[in-house]
Amino acid sequence: MRTQLAEALGQLSELVQQLPPESTQQAVGYPSLFLLVVLGALVPVVPTGAVVSSAAVVAFHQMAPLALLYVFLLASAAAFLGDVTLYWLGRRGVRSRNGSRWLAALRRRAAPDRLEQAQRKLDEHGVTVLVLSRLVPAGRIPVMLACLLARMPLRRFVRGDVPACLAWAATYGLIGIVGGSLFAEPWQGVVAAVVLTLVISGAPAVWRRLRTAYGSDSRPA
């Protein structure tokens, strides 16, 4: 696993070192950023946080004064579009007698205990829980499914999702700025931002496994 990660980071550094001029980066990078974040919102297999952080690093090292603002606006808009589209597709499944493949996919990605926790937090805090769900790794899908099962209207979901997407884009953009400010070369900042994003994303899962393992060991025989 460590060898594969090292090889992937090495390939990433080689690609970033060969970046084209700024005008070409902007012409290709901004649409790519938007499409990748939308795709990641619809099919949660794309590490969209790492994508936004990497784009922020590149924008940090560019001469254009509004590059970081463009990254923030595009990432926020793309995340919002993906969330609303996925929620709309899920609502169709909730209303349908036979459900839908989108709703079934959401159910498969939400562990029962995470869904129960999301439903409890939704009852206690309402749509404000969407903000936290966007910032907590793997927290978006259980909360979205809880909203669907509660039959939350789309308009109400939208009101909660707007600040959630803005906070998410700002957080991962800030990670990119930190990575870009620590290193003089953009490729070094991209590697640092990706590593930091992966660590943040994987930490909760590691913590749950450790807690489960030690909890099972401490139980009386």
N, C-alpha and C positions, 0 to 999 in steps of 0.2 A: 504493500500500500504506500509506504513512504517513497519507494523507488518510483512508482507510477506518478506520485504527486511531484517529485523532483523533476522527472522528465517533462511533465505537463508545464511546470513553471519555467523550465528551460526553453521549451518551445514557445511559450508566451513571451518570454523576454526577447527571443530572436525576432518574433513577429513585430513587437512594439518598436524595436530598434530600427526596423525598416519602414517606419511610418512615412507616408507621403507628405507633401507640403500641406500647410494649414487649410488652404482653400479646398483641396481635395478631401482632406480629413472631414471638413464640415459638410461638404456635399454628400459624402458617403456615410459619415458617422452619425449625423443627426437622424436621417431616416432609419438607419440600422438600429440605433438606440430605441427609437419609437416602436419599431416592429418587434424587436426582441422583448421589450417590456410588456407589450400587449400579449405576445405569445406566451410569455412566462406567467402572466395573470390568468390566461385561459387554460394553459396546460402547465401546471406547476412543476416542471422539470428543468426549466431554464433558470440558472441562478441570477435572477434579475438584480439582486443587490450588488453582486460583483460586477455586473454590466454597468450599472449606474456609477459605482465607485471608480471603475476604470475610465469611463467617459469623463468623470469629474477630474481625474488626474490629468488626462490629456488636455482638457479645457483649462486647467490651472496653469499649464505650461505654455498655452497659446498667448499670442499678443492681443487677440480680440478681447476688449474689455467686458463684453456681455456673454462670453462663451459659457461661463459657469451658470449664468442665469438661464441661458437656452437649455442647458442640460437639465436644470431643475424643472423648468416648465414642461419640457418634452417628457421627462420621466414621470412627472405628476399626471399629466394628461393621459399618457399611455397606460399607467397603472389604473387610473380612474375608468378609462374606456374598457380595459380588460375586465375589471371588477364588475362594472355595470352589465356588460355583455354576459358574463358568466352567471350573474345573479338572475338576469332576465331569462336565460336558458334554464336555470334551475327552477325558477317559478313556473315555467311551462310544464316541467316534470311534476311539480307538486300538484298542479291543477289537473294534470292528466291522470286518468284511472290507471294506466299502465306505467306511469312514470316516464323517465327519459334516460338516455345514456349519460347525459351530463349530471343529472341528479344522482344516478348510480355511481358515477365516478367520484363525486364529492363524498358520498357515503363511504366508499372504499378508502379514501384518503383521510378520513376523520376517525380516529380511534374512539371507541365508546366512552372511555373515561375522559378524553379531551372534549368530546361533544357534550357530555354531561356537565363538565366544568364550564364550557362556553355558554350553555343554556342558563346555568345558574348566574353567571356574570351578566348575561344579557337581561335577565329579570331584575337584577340589582341596579345596573348602571345604564340600561337602554343602549342607544346607538353609539354612545361614547366609547363603548368597549371595542368598536371597530378601529379606533386609533391605536389602541394597545395591540390588537390582533395583527395589525400591519407591521408593527415594530418587533413583535416576538416571533422568532423563527418558527415556522410551521403552525402559526396561530391563526392565520387568515381563514383557512378552509373550515375548521371546526366552527368558528364564529359565523361564517357565512352560511353554513348548513343550519346552525341554530336559528339564524334569522329566517331562513327558508321554512323550516319546520314551524316556526312561530307565525308564519304567513305575514311577515312584515311587508308593508306596501313598498313598491319600488321607490317612490318619492322619498319615503322616510329613510330607506337604505342609502339613497344618494346623498341626503343631508349628512349622514354620518360618515360616508366614504370620502367626501371631499377633504375634510381635515386629515383623515387617515392617510390618504395618498400624498398630501402635501408634507406631512410629518415624515413619512417614509422616504420620500425623495430627498428631503433636507438631511435626514440622518445619514443615508448612504452617500450623498454628495459631500457631506462633512468628512466622512471616512476617506473619500477620495482626496479631499483637500489636505487632510493630514498626511496621507501617503505622498502626495505631490510636494508638500512643503519639506518633508524629511529628506528627500533625495533630489539631486540636481538633474538627473536624467529621467525623462518621463517613463521609460520602461521599468526603471527601478521602483518608481512610485506606483505603477500599475501592479507590479508583482506584490508589493507590500499591501496595497489596498485589497487585492484579491485574497491574499493569505488572511488578512484581518477579517474580511467578510466571511470567509469559510470557517474561521475559528468561531466567530460570533454565531454563525448559523448552526454549527455542529455542537456548540457547548451545551445547549439544553438537552439534546439527545444523549450526550455522554453522561450528563448529570443524572438523567432519569435511569440510565442503565446502571450506574454506580449505586444509586439509591435503592434500586430494585435488588441488585446483587447483595449489597450489605444488609438490606432489610430482610431478605430471605435467609441469609446466614445467621442473623441475630435471633430469628424465631426459635422458640424452644422446640426440641424434637418430640 
